Amino acid sequence: MTTDERPPRKGFFTDTSVCIGCKACEVACKEWNSVPEDGLDFLASSFDNSGRLSADTWRHVAFIEQRAPLGHQDSGVGRPEGTAGPVDLGMPAFEPPGAGEGGGQGDFRWLMSSDVCKHCTHAACLDVCPTGALFRTEFDTVVVQDDICNGCGYCVPACPYGVIDRREVDGRAWKCTLCYDRIGDGLEPACAKACPTDSIQFGDVDELRERAKRRVEDLHEAGVSSARLYGEDPEDGVGGAGAFFLLLDEPEVYGLPPDPVVTTRDLPSMWRHAGAAAAVLLAGAAVAFAGRRS
Amino acid sequence: MSVWTWLASWPVLRQATGEDRTGRGAAVRSEETERKRPRIADADRVVKSVCPYCAVGCGQNVYVRDEKVIQIEGDPDSPISRGRLCPKGSASLQLTTGPARRDRVLYRPPHGTDWEELDLETAMDMVADRVLRTREETWEEEYAGRRVARTLGLASLGGATLDNEENYLIKKLLTALGVVQVENQARVCHSSTVAGLGTSFGRGGATMFLQDLQNSDCIVIEGSNFAEAHPVGFQWVMEAKARGAVVIHVDPRFSRTSALADLHVPIRAGTDIAFLGAIINHVLTEEKYFHDYVLEYTNAATIIEEDFRDTEDLDGVFSGFSEKDRSYDVSSWGYENVRVAAAAGDRSHHVWEGDEPAVGHAGRPEQHGSGGAVLHEGARQDRTLTDPRCVFQILKRHYSRYTPEMVEEVCGIPRDVFLRVCEHLTENSGPDRTSAFCYAVGWTQHTVGSQYIRTASILQLLLGNIGRPGGGIQALRGHASIQGSSDVPTLFDLLPGYLPMPHAYEEETLDDYISAAGYPHKGFWAGMKSYTVSLLKAWWGEHATAENDFCFGHLPRLTGSHSTYDTVMAQIEGACKGYFLMGENPAVGSANSRAQRFGMANLDWLVVRDFSLIESATWWKDGPEIESGEMRTEDIGTEVFFFPAAAHTEKSGTFTNTNRTLQWHDRAVLPSGDRRSDLWFMYHLGLLIRGRLADSEDPKDRPVLDLTWDYPLEEGDEPSAEAILREINGHDADGRPLSGYTRLKDDGSTSCGCWIYCGVFRDGVNQAARKRPGNEQDWIAAEWAWSWPDNRRILYNRASADPEGRPWSDRKALIWWDEDSGRWTGYDVADFEPDKAPGHRPSEEARGVEALSGVDPFIMQADGKGWLFAPAGLNDGPMPTHYEPQDTPFDNPLYGRRSNPTRLLYPHELNRYHPAPNTPGALVYPYVVTTYRLTEHFTAGGMSRWTPYLAELQPEFFCEVGPELAEERELEHGGWATIVTARNAIEARVLVTDRMRPLRIQGRTVHQIGMPYHWGPNGYSTGDAANELMSIALDPNVHIQEVKALTADIRPGRRPRGPDRVALVEEYRRRAGVTERTGTEG
């Protein structure tokens, strides 16, 4: 394929400020990709019983219960005059009613966020794959070819987000393909299509980045100062993610690494250094030989 | 393959010669990757369908290849769902094609210890024999000297998950057989909606549609877990929010709905009337009501009878209350000098007597599902609204003590939070702005459920929010066709279109029936005779003639309440012997699951039609009572038949969603094995029964033999659903489909199976199957499917214009009077006579529809007005009054009466109530419990606990408690807790969460416990059923159970096993001093 025919880079923008935590993304993904059900584990972790992204969970909705004012999980667009600003949740303080005016109230919010493979610009999983099972598609997404993967597992520790994982039953590596088969046919990925509130948006990454920036600005204007983007910056440690997020708190809160770096970033310089060292050694050896001759 | 191609496919060569020198892209593409295409690209066909879970009614595209369903996705054409699906809808491929579905008939003989296989034909024959045998044994020609022509030995439950056509056949066949105990989930979920909205506005359906929420300026979600129970519908709330609307969630717990709201207001479960009543008081005293709307479109100015007395005068009861009967004589509630129809004149029994069904009119308020109660003459008015006897002043007085302070006392909501809700609501109501209320079973399932809905109705009328874009009340329905199963009712007290089932006492003849139900002098109920005669023609065809009263005598008669809970008690007593369960699981989903099982254990036979072996099918083998030793399988004589049911993809038909929209879904594939649609089942059962009775001379068999029962058969011997929908729509004497219910005649020349659905086959076209994409239409999308009545999407929309017919504001324009054309015009179909001018005033002699004036937007109401005060139609009061739930930790600070004095109670060893508050025994059950749905599961779990993709998301039954309660009772997060009531004890995993916070009420701290109710012991994900804890205590209007507010104790650890479980419940009862009288007073 020549560069001219290359379609624009595709990705996800997941706007967690409108996520209702319904997990339609998790199910739609499993239905489409025939991802196996992976056990009945009651995790007592709010409403999250999937735990994390894994070989059998390609979309994962995190639930975070916080003692922090509400209004930060708030669409906040076009808010009429006078109603902007963080909105108090109205949870009563544990004190006689009326006494808790103001301060004691509104100290609770419930964040929900659907996580997925980031489809990094610099993808370490892809770099380390020795078989060519992982490859970069014409949409600039990163996909595992299950007919090639031999289950070596090099990719697993390489991922700075802990996304890719080996399936116990067959040992091969599995993760989100950004529905490579669907998008190749002009269809939306299953999760984005199902998402009831459009929290998961699929499209051209450039356009999504624009949209995400506008969304953050709108939220800031509406007083949701905690809104920030995660993974959209081409300057970050993975060269920008193809799947990026609007978060309402620090990434760590959602279980995301604050400053992910492609684990293969230093490989070239390591090789360079190793090469230099080898050269020096060789040179030293040569000098030594030369010295003896002389 | 040439050598060159072969070589070129070698990745190394590709890498070396192509652009991808690093081997991380094109060079490493495998053959499989090259071939990769979405599987739906190879589908043979795409079938348009509708999601079978909740009542949002999301469009689905079903992809079929080689006669197998290979994928189910959202249909982007649907203007309701816009292609989106929740996790349940997304899992419907697994639901319909997964291994959890049974495909063979199973049979358990009496006293048998295991299932046996049985072929379908034999099973059908056996069921037909049993129906006839039981009918013969229990036939009741007369009751107390009156002809009833019925059997109380048979009952049926289920229909809300079925198609309208299926409900139609169930009701038709069973009614002809004389079976009156025909019920479905609508009784248990939304019956109070019908009474509440019906008596207020004239129809029992949501006044608005989901997409209209995007036009709201303020949305109050109360009594509903909207985002979790109707996730795809919630997109319209998010749309409104994005446009700047304020979203308020009033709920005992902080749910996923609260997380997206601007304001969450925690409330003590069971106190919403106090809260809403106080907003009414605020609106009235602060003069925030929409004056012109209230004056012109409501009955605010009407003068009430002089001898009416309010709860303010009588300490918590209205005039006409009889302590002995615990019921009302409602004659003093009427408009001055206006006779009120007898609709509420007879009442159902109030304390169940056990051995004989009490006599009275049960459930009549549900008749107002389409058509309000009836008045005979015009009433006197005071348009200054100052007469102390006018509705406005009576209302003001009734709510005068519902103050912010009282809200604190009763609901636990701080004053400032309460006032903020008032401000949001009043600021966003008026000519230029509208607010909407969204509720669900958090309001309906109370002993005062109907009055919860009434309170919101009154408030919305005062604020002028009914019939206007973005305004209204959305009754969020939770089953695919629960609206449909009320419209085409599998309900004991209704005939299709909210016509009442005839009563034995005053309704011997058709004319008696029409006049007893109240032949009105004004409004569309004037057509009642036409609707009834046309129904009788649809059912009995040529046999129905004017000479024989159109076979009116073929209908069995009611003598009292035959609701599903009365049926359960009748089963326990041994009076009801045969039971059909069609897509319903009462052993998990109905209040007091234990009583449900004891009822079933006393049957002769039970037929269960479902996907999997639900708890209601297997209790005789592995139910909790088998484990506890209270029942022994060998001792149980109930014969059980299990029939595997067809899925929505395997049958055609219509679901009526929460918008009142009938949406057709096409069959994608034929059901396999013994799986059949309920349409097939009822139709063929009818054939078998008719065959057996063919030579009968017995008059009781005439209704069955005279029945019109010849539907064309399609592939798989499935009767044509379209033919049945045509029958429902109706036709004229020449067989031409009718275009609307105004065409119906009372002379027998028209036939119509459900008058409110008349028009769904207008012009011979299946209007419900219209699928013009939403993005090709305006926001109303009138050409997507069909809504009753007459494809109107916003009811009472005449009220969107001022009395002169002009929109109240440009921003909120919907329909208006066009002087030039002399017609109502606008975006929606006018819910009004299209050419009746705003200035029209009827003559004194005018009757029926003629008598409606140009300013009567509530055309189904007897006076054309929205009812702030209901002079008729409800059994427990003309205005909502705060009463405490049956099981409550508090007395009623407003009145001496604690609970609804007319509530229906069923004291029985299996159904004990909790001691009154402030007695020593009450402390034994100190905590407030409420139940709810989760996004990941569906009702009693039959369609989710067996579905692995859903089960893994919420794998175990849990309870939610606050950290304070956890500390008080030493509950461990992630551990186990046992929850105990006087009915049963269950165990649940514990989630300790800040989302459950204690409230301060009357100086005390109240802890609330939240529990989803989806679990039961069968399936892939298992757990105890929350409904084990519930008592049977019912709303007196509609017999809905109170399961949204009760009391219980909670203790750490798992519940005892075996007989010890029963002993634990006993021990609690003993400590609390529970007797058969406990809780029945007050």
Interface residues (C-beta under 8 A of the other chain):
Chain A: M1 T2 T3 V18 I20 G21 C22 K23 A24 E26 V27 A28 K30 E31 W32 E37 D38 G39 L40 D41 F42 A44 S46 F47 N49 S50 E65 R67 L70 G71 Q73 D74 S75 V77 G78 R79 P80 T83 V87 D88 L89 G90 M91 P92 F94 E95 P96 P97 G98 G100 E101 Q105 F108 R109 W110 L111 M112 L126 D127 G132 A133 L134 F135 R136 T137 E138 V143 Q145 D146 D147 I148 C179 Y180 D181 R182 G184 D185 L187 A190 K193 A194 C195 P196 T197 D198
Chain B: P11 E19 G23 R24 G25 A26 A27 V28 R29 S30 E31 E32 T33 K36 R37 P38 R39 I40 A41 Q71 I72 E73 G74 G83 R84 L85 C86 P87 K88 G89 S90 A91 L93 Q94 D217 A227 E228 P231 V232 F234 Q235 M238 K241 A242 R243 G244 V246 F254 R256 S258 A259 L260 A261 D262 L263 H264 V265 P266 E408 G412 I413 P414 R415 D416 V417 R420 L934 T935 E936 P948 Y949 L950 A951 E952 L953 Q954 P955 E956 F958 E964 H973 G974 R989 V990 L991 T993 D994 R995 R997 P998 L999 R1000 G1003 T1005 Y1020 S1021
